[in-house]
């Protein structure tokens, strides 16, 4: 999934396929969070609480790819088996698992060497154009 803006006040409106992809991704995140948290919570939590919890996790993790979230969840379970995870903890681990951007440098052709104009040639050009250069006298 590509990263989509999460600012609801943005002037950009996603297309219908992008909206569906975003919805599917949020549902997957919510399901993944519930599966992860089932190791830590009681089964008698109300469905509304579970749904709200899934939305909270989706709000935090929405801009990250599934594989990074999945790796972060597994990593958390291995590192912190007795502590209940937070969306922020998974977000931090997922960001660590994402590939770093690669700087691409394009080869720029070197500029051809230009020959600078001599003072005499510059003076000649100025005179041909009809300008007269006034030189300031040194103050005494």
DAWO-V758091 format. One record per residue. N is the residue number from 1. PHI is phi in degrees with one decimal (* if undefined). PSI is psi in whole degrees, 0 to 359 (none if undefined). OMEGA is omega in degrees with one decimal (none if undefined). Layout:
n->N phi->PHI psi->PSI omega->OMEGA
n->N phi->PHI psi->PSI omega->OMEGA
//
This chain:
n->1 phi->* psi->137 omega->176.9
n->2 phi->-81.6 psi->157 omega->178.5
n->3 phi->-71.0 psi->130 omega->178.5
n->4 phi->-114.9 psi->146 omega->177.9
n->5 phi->-59.4 psi->142 omega->-179.7
n->6 phi->-108.0 psi->2 omega->-179.6
n->7 phi->-79.1 psi->113 omega->-178.0
n->8 phi->-69.1 psi->344 omega->179.5
n->9 phi->-87.5 psi->359 omega->-178.5
n->10 phi->-65.6 psi->146 omega->178.3
n->11 phi->-75.0 psi->344 omega->-178.9
n->12 phi->-75.5 psi->134 omega->177.5
n->13 phi->-120.4 psi->124 omega->-179.5
n->14 phi->-69.6 psi->152 omega->176.6
n->15 phi->-70.0 psi->169 omega->-179.8
n->16 phi->-59.9 psi->315 omega->176.5
n->17 phi->-62.2 psi->323 omega->178.2
n->18 phi->-67.8 psi->322 omega->177.1
n->19 phi->-63.2 psi->318 omega->179.8
n->20 phi->-66.4 psi->318 omega->178.7
n->21 phi->-62.0 psi->318 omega->179.0
n->22 phi->-64.0 psi->316 omega->179.5
n->23 phi->-62.5 psi->315 omega->178.8
n->24 phi->-61.9 psi->318 omega->-179.6
n->25 phi->-64.5 psi->317 omega->178.7
n->26 phi->-63.7 psi->320 omega->177.9
n->27 phi->-63.2 psi->318 omega->178.9
n->28 phi->-61.8 psi->316 omega->179.4
n->29 phi->-61.0 psi->313 omega->179.3
n->30 phi->-58.6 psi->315 omega->178.2
n->31 phi->-64.5 psi->320 omega->179.4
n->32 phi->-66.0 psi->321 omega->178.9
n->33 phi->-65.4 psi->317 omega->-179.8
n->34 phi->-63.8 psi->318 omega->178.3
n->35 phi->-61.8 psi->317 omega->178.7
n->36 phi->-64.5 psi->315 omega->-176.2
n->37 phi->-75.2 psi->342 omega->177.5
n->38 phi->-60.7 psi->340 omega->176.5
n->39 phi->-73.6 psi->345 omega->-169.9
n->40 phi->-122.5 psi->346 omega->-173.2
n->41 phi->-118.4 psi->174 omega->-179.9
n->42 phi->-82.9 psi->149 omega->179.2
n->43 phi->-74.8 psi->347 omega->-176.2
n->44 phi->-89.9 psi->13 omega->175.1
n->45 phi->-65.6 psi->140 omega->179.8
n->46 phi->-65.4 psi->153 omega->-179.2
n->47 phi->-60.2 psi->325 omega->179.1
n->48 phi->-62.8 psi->321 omega->178.8
n->49 phi->-65.6 psi->318 omega->179.0
n->50 phi->-62.6 psi->317 omega->179.5
n->51 phi->-64.4 psi->317 omega->179.6
n->52 phi->-64.1 psi->320 omega->178.3
n->53 phi->-62.3 psi->316 omega->178.4
n->54 phi->-61.5 psi->320 omega->178.0
n->55 phi->-64.8 psi->318 omega->178.4
n->56 phi->-59.4 psi->314 omega->179.7
n->57 phi->-63.9 psi->319 omega->179.7
n->58 phi->-64.3 psi->322 omega->178.3
n->59 phi->-60.5 psi->321 omega->-177.4
n->60 phi->-79.5 psi->321 omega->-171.0
n->61 phi->-100.0 psi->359 omega->-171.8
n->62 phi->-54.0 psi->322 omega->-175.7
n->63 phi->-80.5 psi->2 omega->-176.6
n->64 phi->-104.5 psi->148 omega->178.8
n->65 phi->-72.7 psi->154 omega->-177.1
n->66 phi->-56.9 psi->316 omega->-176.5
n->67 phi->-63.5 psi->325 omega->178.3
n->68 phi->-69.1 psi->321 omega->178.0
n->69 phi->-65.9 psi->315 omega->-179.6
n->70 phi->-60.2 psi->314 omega->178.9
n->71 phi->-61.8 psi->320 omega->-179.4
n->72 phi->-65.0 psi->319 omega->179.3
n->73 phi->-63.3 psi->316 omega->179.0
n->74 phi->-64.9 psi->316 omega->178.9
n->75 phi->-59.5 psi->317 omega->-178.8
n->76 phi->-63.9 psi->316 omega->-180.0
n->77 phi->-61.7 psi->326 omega->178.8
n->78 phi->-74.9 psi->321 omega->-175.4
n->79 phi->-83.8 psi->323 omega->-173.1
n->80 phi->-126.9 psi->62 omega->-172.5
n->81 phi->-65.9 psi->343 omega->-175.8
n->82 phi->-109.6 psi->356 omega->-177.8
n->83 phi->-111.4 psi->136 omega->179.2
n->84 phi->-69.5 psi->128 omega->-178.5
n->85 phi->-76.1 psi->157 omega->173.2
n->86 phi->-113.5 psi->160 omega->176.9
n->87 phi->-57.8 psi->323 omega->-179.5
n->88 phi->-65.7 psi->323 omega->178.6
n->89 phi->-65.3 psi->317 omega->178.8
n->90 phi->-68.5 psi->321 omega->178.1
n->91 phi->-58.7 psi->313 omega->-178.6
n->92 phi->-61.3 psi->316 omega->179.1
n->93 phi->-66.6 psi->319 omega->-179.3
n->94 phi->-63.3 psi->319 omega->178.6
n->95 phi->-62.4 psi->323 omega->177.4
n->96 phi->-65.1 psi->328 omega->-177.1
n->97 phi->-81.2 psi->347 omega->-178.4
n->98 phi->-77.1 psi->143 omega->178.6
n->99 phi->-64.6 psi->144 omega->179.0
n->100 phi->-76.5 psi->146 omega->176.9
n->101 phi->-63.1 psi->146 omega->-179.9
n->102 phi->-106.2 psi->128 omega->178.1
n->103 phi->-80.1 psi->125 omega->179.4
n->104 phi->-106.3 psi->121 omega->178.5
n->105 phi->-104.3 psi->127 omega->177.5
n->106 phi->-92.4 psi->144 omega->179.2
n->107 phi->-78.4 psi->120 omega->178.3
n->108 phi->-99.6 psi->130 omega->179.8
n->109 phi->-64.2 psi->136 omega->179.9
n->110 phi->-64.7 psi->146 omega->177.8
n->111 phi->-68.0 psi->143 omega->175.0
n->112 phi->-68.0 psi->146 omega->-179.3
n->113 phi->-68.7 psi->133 omega->178.0
n->114 phi->-105.1 psi->145 omega->-179.9
n->115 phi->-90.7 psi->128 omega->178.7
n->116 phi->-73.7 psi->149 omega->179.8
n->117 phi->-79.2 psi->134 omega->178.0
n->118 phi->-73.7 psi->163 omega->179.6
n->119 phi->-61.8 psi->323 omega->-179.7
n->120 phi->-67.3 psi->317 omega->179.3
n->121 phi->-65.1 psi->321 omega->178.2
n->122 phi->-63.6 psi->319 omega->179.0
n->123 phi->-63.0 psi->319 omega->179.3
n->124 phi->-63.7 psi->318 omega->179.0
n->125 phi->-63.0 psi->317 omega->-179.2
n->126 phi->-64.4 psi->318 omega->-179.3
n->127 phi->-67.7 psi->319 omega->177.9
n->128 phi->-62.8 psi->328 omega->179.0
n->129 phi->-77.5 psi->352 omega->177.0
n->130 phi->90.7 psi->17 omega->178.3
n->131 phi->-101.0 psi->148 omega->175.2
n->132 phi->-118.9 psi->128 omega->-178.9
n->133 phi->-90.9 psi->124 omega->176.5
n->134 phi->-95.2 psi->127 omega->179.3
n->135 phi->-99.7 psi->139 omega->-179.6
n->136 phi->-80.9 psi->136 omega->177.8
n->137 phi->-77.5 psi->146 omega->176.3
n->138 phi->-69.7 psi->133 omega->179.5
n->139 phi->-70.8 psi->142 omega->179.9
n->140 phi->-116.0 psi->none omega->none
//
